[in-house]
Amino acid sequence: MTIDAVSLAQALIRCPSVTPEDAGAVALVAEAAEKLGFVCHRLRMETPGTAAIENLYARHGTGGPNFCFAGHTDVVPAGDEKLWRSNPFAADIRDGVLYGRGAADMKSAIAAFLAAAERVLEGGEVRGSISLLITGDEEGPNINGTKRVLDWLRERGERLDHCIVGEPTAASEAGDTIKIGRRGSMRVEIAVRGVQGHTAYPGRALNPIPILASLVTRLSEEPLDHGTEHFEPSTLVFTTFDVGNTAGNVSPPEARAACNIRFNDLHTPETMLRRIETAAQQVARETGSEISLSSSVGGIAFVTQPGQFTNLLARAVEQVTGAAPQFSTTGGTSDARFIKDHCPVAEIGLAGATMHKVNECVATGEIERLTDIYTAILQAYFADQPE
């Protein structure tokens, strides 16, 4: 064996690849993959007005089916390094625990999959292809990352048959949870236009603050739904309420608020926006104010229906851990939202309790456990290929 998952994870963490910087992380993955016989395509992608991103597509084999592992080498900023037990990019191991930015999210998973791929390839068990889709733009705006690589693959006529994403999806131990879908995500900004006025003469003004407060309350109090078979109830959470008024005796001309909506498969961005528009129009009529909305979509709700593929994954996990994993659709968005348009996709990784936090870490034993899980998945996939 040439790849030690823990050592490779350390090497990747030592690349301070805070989005959009690569810091050599993609090259390190490509180097390890090439040693295993993967054909690597380094894809530097950029769009006018955005930073260039380093991506990688690597494939071992030319036949089908093509089993893909997707992941990202970019990480969020470390924050105040004084709060860390050691340098966040030193990748120190203490008492069997690997510390560093990206340890959980998700450089260790990339290392684990490469180590697993080596095992399976050496065993001659692959009847088809194994591929890697690695991006440096998952934690950023997602403009020049996975979505662009998938477009590149489509243009080449290259097909992915099934995919797992190595996001930190576990609740406590690697493999205890398989994400088979994700909720949709969108942001809506609301602006209420009133009439500025002196607080001593409120009748001569139209104060937008209570108007916006009424709309915020109305939207916050009404449940969106009660959940579905695979999803928990959708949520609408207000994140800002801004006036920008520094005068103590003047009511402002405008008030703004923004909310984040996580919605299940009962909704689309269009139906969510119509719901807010209806409430806003009603409040505007009642108050004589002007209310405007703007929105942006982070992802659409999707689910990989339980079946042959998800059952294969679950059996492989149970073979290693001795416990059946839970299927889940909780959490935020991931690049699986792009991959689901190309092939069935699920997410299996480490526990996410420390991701994006100070002293992000993972037990080295968990990296080894995840390597065993990925090995079992690859062996099962090429022994009994799902449709």
Secondary structure, DSSP 8 states (H G I E B T S, - for coil): ----HHHHHHHHHTS--BTT--TTHHHHHHHHHHHTT-EEEEEEE--TTS--EEEEEEEE-SSS-EEEEEEE--B-----GGGSSS-TTS--EETTEEESTTIIIIIHHHHHHHHHHHHHHHTT--SSEEEEEEES-TTTTSSSSHHHHHHHHHHHT----EEEE----BSSSTTSEEE-EE-EEEEEEEEEE-B-EETT-GGGSB-HHHHHHHHHHHHHHS------SS----EEEEEEEE-----TTEE-SEEEEEEEEEE-TT--HHHHHHHHHHHHHHHHHHHT-EEEEEEEEEE--EE--SSHHHHHHHHHHHHHHSS--EEE--SS--THHHHTTTS-EEE---B-TTTTSTT-EEEHHHHHHHHHHHHHHHHHHHHS---
